[in-house]
Amino acid sequence: MTRTSDALDVVVHLLKERLPPPSATCEGSQVDFPGFQRRLKTFTSSRWLAISIDPRHLAAYGWESTSEGLLRCETCGEIWKLVLPDLHSDTGLYSACHKKALEMIEHSAHKPCCLWASCPCLKSFLSLPQTAVDATVTELEVNRLLSSSSAKMLPEVPEICDASLVQDMNDTQIERLEQFKRSFLERYQCEKQVRNAVLLVLSGWRLNEKNNGLMCEYCFRNMDFETLKVLKTGFDAFTAHRPWCSWVMDNTMTSPKCPKGYLLATAELLANKMEPNTTTRDLIGLL
């Protein structure tokens, strides 16, 4: 074997070491929604509450949170700490650092061989899927919550604030929403139980796997009913989500901007309950 051949073998070996595994193709990473959710789940409030970069954007480029401010790419293994200056002390410096941080997230913080710099997740991952806000799914989830063994706990949940939901509705839309609530009263006769279930589902909460509390499938918050019972000031079903949750935050990274999830779910429901020619698009403009 010649020296040239030996050298080529070494180069090929090194290139193979730098390449991602065959399964980690560009197309595969873009459409891997479970992988996106797995990374997103690492951004807990304790690790990411004070940092003003949307974790959905980080997860879309392959990053996961390992500790406060510390990021790791799940494909190339690169690790770096993201620190931004105080927004209020120097807005110019903050803007420059924020812009640089976004560039690093999308490109330079990854190793040169990493796929994420050129193949981020589909932008649709950053918004709720249609199935989450579908009117039929909303009705099924309300029934599931009301028919569960924990349904008796719903009236004991403190008053749920619905201001975020109804503040931009007109009288007709509010009446349609009330009609939807009343449609459950023949089977479930406790009015507060029904009201709470409808508001919880429209704001993104589902019965958890243990049937003893609520969970959000998109920001991964979990709250058991026993904890909710002791709240003194009521339960705000919207601010209880993590700040970056698609149920309560616009997705500004798509064009056009995708509205908050609870607005989509409410519009879908009202379009389903109103005249046949009424569309979700018509209602979104009114909410």
Buried (B, 14 or more C-beta within 10 A) or exposed (E): EEEEEEEEEEEEEEEEEEEBEEEBEEEBBBEBEEBBBEBBBBBBEEBBEEBEBBBBBBBBBBBBBEEBBBBBBBBBEBEBEBEBBEEEEEEEEBEEBBEEBBEBBBEEBBBEEBBBBEBBBEBBBBBBEEEBBBBEBBBEBBBBBBEBEBBEBBEBBBEBBBEBBBEEBEEEBBEBBEEBBEBBEEEBEBEEBBBBBBBBBBBBBBBBEEEBBBBBBBBBBEBBBEEBEEBEEEBBBBEBBBBBBBBBBBBEBEEEEBBBBBBBBBBBBBBBBBEEEBEBEEBBEEB
